[in-house]
């Protein structure tokens, strides 16, 4: 057994792969590898130097020591997202390739008999499969990538090199999987989307394991249900309409606000 090495790790997984037919899975695999290779070439990375562990719907890659972390997150991921958006624009939802990507760094054995042993591998894989990451990608149907990075990568790379990728586009998440005795923090970004504005049926900051009902909903193409923001001081309600903030003028008074900013309608209410 050789000594482990400290390396950068990237875990990539395709959304809704298992719901595809045999031919669609074959085509998705071909296009997945092609777009990764072309993206790497475009930004000056050598895919042949990546040590990979393949799965049908993604891969785990151990990156070369000399690869700059900021280059991977700030150039490779945005370029990959642009190519995926262009690829998906001419395809039906069932044929699109949308990715969850997790990035971490840590000690890993490169000579494992059946993969790459190491707690860093476990963490990056759990982050990639985390429920908040799945929900965030589902909530933005035009997005190509939901990116989650470990706390180490966020602190050492994202916040230190803001010219590469904006730190304010990330949102902290807690990943808890009790049956696997796993708990970790990560930072989530849906590339070229404002995840801070997302109000889904569950907060992205809180996570358990990936529930079967949630996975089944994603396979059917479902998205998080509408939930209006929590009331704030001064908010008032009249019938199916609630107005928040300083535009809410007293209980029983007139409610003056702009739809989309201060006014929240119950689902099904005509505007």
C-alpha positions as CSV (number, residue, x, y, z in Angstrom):
1,X,0.0,0.0,0.0
2,X,1.4,3.4,-1.0
3,X,1.1,6.5,1.1
4,X,-2.0,8.5,0.4
5,X,-1.7,11.8,-1.5
6,X,-3.4,15.1,-1.0
7,X,-5.4,15.8,-4.2
8,X,-8.3,17.8,-5.5
9,X,-11.4,15.7,-6.1
10,X,-14.4,16.3,-8.4
11,X,-17.5,14.2,-8.4
12,X,-20.0,14.6,-11.3
13,X,-23.5,13.0,-11.6
14,X,-26.1,13.3,-14.3
15,X,-29.7,14.3,-13.3
16,X,-32.5,11.7,-14.1
17,X,-30.2,9.2,-15.8
18,X,-32.0,6.1,-14.5
19,X,-35.3,7.2,-16.0
20,X,-33.9,7.1,-19.6
21,X,-34.2,4.2,-22.0
22,X,-31.2,2.1,-23.0
23,X,-30.5,4.1,-26.2
24,X,-30.9,7.4,-24.3
25,X,-28.5,6.2,-21.6
26,X,-25.9,5.2,-24.2
27,X,-26.2,8.5,-26.0
28,X,-26.0,10.5,-22.7
29,X,-22.8,8.7,-21.7
30,X,-21.2,9.5,-25.1
31,X,-22.2,13.1,-24.9
32,X,-21.2,13.4,-21.3
33,X,-17.7,12.3,-21.9
34,X,-17.4,14.4,-25.1
35,X,-18.5,17.7,-23.4
36,X,-16.2,17.1,-20.5
37,X,-13.3,16.5,-22.9
38,X,-14.1,19.5,-25.1
39,X,-14.5,21.8,-22.0
40,X,-11.2,20.7,-20.6
41,X,-9.4,21.3,-23.9
42,X,-11.0,24.8,-24.2
43,X,-9.7,26.0,-20.8
44,X,-6.3,24.3,-21.1
45,X,-6.8,21.2,-18.9
46,X,-5.6,17.7,-19.9
47,X,-8.4,15.2,-19.2
48,X,-6.0,12.3,-19.9
49,X,-4.2,13.3,-16.6
50,X,-7.3,12.9,-14.5
51,X,-7.6,9.6,-12.6
52,X,-11.2,8.6,-12.9
53,X,-13.6,6.1,-11.4
54,X,-16.6,5.8,-13.8
55,X,-20.2,5.1,-13.1
56,X,-23.0,4.9,-15.7
57,X,-24.3,8.4,-14.8
58,X,-21.1,10.2,-13.8
59,X,-17.6,9.9,-12.5
60,X,-15.3,10.6,-9.6
61,X,-12.0,12.2,-10.7
62,X,-8.7,12.7,-8.8
63,X,-7.0,15.6,-10.3
64,X,-3.2,16.2,-10.9
65,X,-1.4,18.0,-8.1
66,X,-0.4,20.9,-10.4
67,X,-3.9,21.7,-11.4
68,X,-4.9,25.1,-9.9
69,X,-8.1,24.9,-7.8
70,X,-9.2,28.3,-8.9
71,X,-8.9,27.3,-12.5
72,X,-11.1,24.3,-12.1
73,X,-13.9,26.2,-10.3
74,X,-13.5,29.6,-12.0
75,X,-13.0,28.5,-15.6
76,X,-13.8,24.8,-16.2
77,X,-17.1,24.7,-14.4
78,X,-18.5,28.0,-16.0
79,X,-17.4,26.8,-19.4
80,X,-19.0,23.4,-18.9
81,X,-22.2,25.1,-17.8
82,X,-22.3,27.2,-21.0
83,X,-21.8,24.2,-23.2
84,X,-24.5,22.2,-21.4
85,X,-27.0,25.1,-21.7
86,X,-26.3,25.3,-25.4
87,X,-26.5,21.5,-25.7
88,X,-29.8,21.4,-23.8
89,X,-31.5,24.3,-25.7
90,X,-32.3,22.1,-28.7
91,X,-33.4,19.0,-26.7
92,X,-36.5,17.8,-24.9
93,X,-36.2,17.7,-21.1
94,X,-35.8,13.9,-21.1
95,X,-32.7,14.1,-23.3
96,X,-30.9,16.9,-21.6
97,X,-27.7,16.6,-19.6
98,X,-27.7,18.5,-16.3
99,X,-25.1,17.9,-13.7
100,X,-24.5,17.9,-10.0
101,X,-20.8,18.6,-9.3
102,X,-19.0,18.5,-6.0
103,X,-15.4,19.6,-5.4
104,X,-13.3,18.9,-2.3
105,X,-9.6,18.2,-1.5
106,X,-8.0,15.7,0.9
107,X,-6.0,12.6,1.4
108,X,-6.7,9.7,-1.0
109,X,-5.1,6.4,-1.8
110,X,-4.4,6.1,-5.6
111,X,-3.7,2.3,-5.5
112,X,-7.0,1.0,-4.2
113,X,-8.1,-2.4,-5.4
114,X,-11.6,-1.2,-6.2
115,X,-11.5,2.5,-6.4
116,X,-9.9,5.3,-4.4
117,X,-10.0,4.8,-0.6
118,X,-10.2,7.9,1.6
119,X,-12.6,9.9,3.7
120,X,-12.2,12.8,1.2
121,X,-13.8,10.5,-1.5
122,X,-16.7,9.7,0.9
123,X,-17.3,13.4,1.6
124,X,-17.2,14.6,-2.0
125,X,-19.5,11.8,-3.1
126,X,-22.0,12.5,-0.3
127,X,-22.0,16.2,-1.2
128,X,-22.7,15.5,-4.8
129,X,-25.7,13.3,-3.9
130,X,-27.1,15.6,-1.2
131,X,-30.8,16.4,-1.2
132,X,-30.3,20.2,-1.3
133,X,-28.1,19.9,-4.4
134,X,-30.8,17.8,-6.1
135,X,-33.5,20.2,-5.1
136,X,-31.6,23.3,-6.3
137,X,-30.9,21.8,-9.7
138,X,-34.5,20.8,-10.1
139,X,-35.7,24.3,-9.1
140,X,-33.8,25.9,-12.0
141,X,-34.9,24.0,-15.1
142,X,-32.7,26.0,-17.5
143,X,-29.5,25.6,-15.5
144,X,-26.8,23.2,-16.5
145,X,-24.9,22.7,-13.3
146,X,-25.5,22.7,-9.5
147,X,-22.1,23.1,-7.9
148,X,-21.4,22.3,-4.3
149,X,-18.0,22.8,-2.7
150,X,-16.7,21.7,0.7
151,X,-16.1,24.3,3.4
152,X,-12.3,24.0,2.8
153,X,-12.7,24.8,-0.9
154,X,-15.1,27.7,-0.3
155,X,-12.7,29.2,2.3
156,X,-9.4,28.7,0.4
157,X,-10.5,29.1,-3.2
158,X,-13.9,30.7,-3.7
159,X,-13.5,33.6,-1.2
160,X,-9.9,34.1,-2.0
161,X,-10.3,34.4,-5.8
162,X,-13.6,36.2,-6.3
163,X,-12.6,37.3,-9.8
164,X,-13.0,33.6,-10.8
165,X,-16.4,32.9,-9.4
166,X,-18.6,35.1,-7.1
167,X,-18.7,34.0,-3.5
168,X,-22.1,35.8,-3.0
169,X,-23.7,33.3,-5.4
170,X,-23.1,30.5,-2.9
171,X,-25.4,29.4,-0.1
172,X,-24.3,27.3,2.9
173,X,-26.0,23.9,3.2
174,X,-25.9,21.3,6.0
175,X,-25.9,17.7,4.8
176,X,-27.0,15.1,7.4
177,X,-27.5,11.4,6.6
178,X,-28.2,9.8,10.0
179,X,-28.3,6.2,8.8
180,X,-24.8,6.6,7.4
181,X,-23.6,8.6,10.4
182,X,-22.6,11.4,8.0
183,X,-22.8,15.2,8.6
184,X,-21.0,17.9,6.8
185,X,-21.3,21.5,5.6
186,X,-21.0,22.6,2.0
187,X,-21.5,25.7,-0.2
188,X,-24.0,25.5,-3.0
189,X,-24.2,27.4,-6.3
190,X,-26.4,27.0,-9.3
191,X,-24.2,28.3,-12.0
192,X,-25.5,31.5,-13.6
193,X,-28.6,31.5,-11.4
194,X,-29.4,33.3,-8.1
195,X,-29.9,30.5,-5.6
196,X,-30.4,33.1,-2.9
197,X,-33.8,34.0,-4.4
198,X,-35.0,30.4,-4.5
199,X,-38.0,29.7,-2.2
200,X,-38.8,26.0,-2.5
201,X,-40.9,23.7,-0.3
202,X,-37.8,23.0,1.8
203,X,-35.0,25.4,2.7
204,X,-31.7,24.5,0.8
205,X,-29.8,25.0,4.0
206,X,-31.2,22.0,5.8
207,X,-30.8,18.5,4.5
208,X,-31.4,14.9,5.5
209,X,-30.6,12.0,3.2
210,X,-32.2,11.9,-0.2
211,X,-35.8,10.6,0.4
212,X,-37.4,8.1,-1.9
213,X,-40.5,10.3,-2.5
214,X,-38.2,13.2,-3.4
215,X,-36.2,11.0,-5.8
216,X,-39.4,9.7,-7.4
217,X,-40.7,13.3,-7.8
218,X,-37.5,14.2,-9.6
219,X,-37.7,11.1,-11.9
220,X,-41.2,12.2,-12.9
221,X,-39.9,15.7,-13.7
222,X,-41.5,17.4,-10.7
223,X,-40.2,20.6,-9.1
224,X,-40.5,22.1,-5.6
225,X,-43.9,23.3,-4.8
226,X,-44.7,27.0,-4.3
227,X,-44.4,28.4,-0.8
228,X,-44.8,32.1,0.0
229,X,-42.0,33.7,2.1
230,X,-42.6,33.8,5.8
231,X,-44.5,36.8,7.0
232,X,-42.5,39.8,8.3
233,X,-43.5,42.5,10.8
234,X,-46.2,44.7,9.3
235,X,-47.5,42.2,6.8
236,X,-51.2,42.1,6.3
237,X,-53.6,39.6,4.5
238,X,-56.8,40.3,2.7
239,X,-58.5,37.2,1.2
240,X,-56.1,35.5,-1.1
241,X,-53.5,38.3,-1.0
242,X,-50.8,39.1,1.5
243,X,-48.6,42.2,1.4
244,X,-45.3,42.3,3.3
245,X,-42.9,45.0,4.4
246,X,-43.3,48.7,4.5
247,X,-46.0,48.7,1.8
248,X,-48.4,46.9,4.2
249,X,-50.3,49.7,5.9
250,X,-51.8,48.5,9.1
251,X,-54.3,45.7,9.9
252,X,-57.7,46.4,8.2
253,X,-56.2,49.2,6.1
254,X,-55.5,49.3,2.4
255,X,-52.8,46.9,1.1
256,X,-50.6,48.7,-1.4
257,X,-47.7,46.9,-3.1
258,X,-46.2,45.7,-6.3
259,X,-46.9,42.1,-7.5
260,X,-43.7,40.0,-7.5
261,X,-42.0,42.1,-4.7
262,X,-44.4,42.8,-1.9
263,X,-47.6,41.0,-2.8
264,X,-47.9,37.2,-2.4
265,X,-50.9,35.4,-4.0
266,X,-52.1,32.0,-2.9
267,X,-51.5,29.3,-5.7
268,X,-54.3,29.3,-8.2
269,X,-55.3,33.0,-7.6
270,X,-55.7,35.1,-10.8
271,X,-53.4,38.1,-11.0
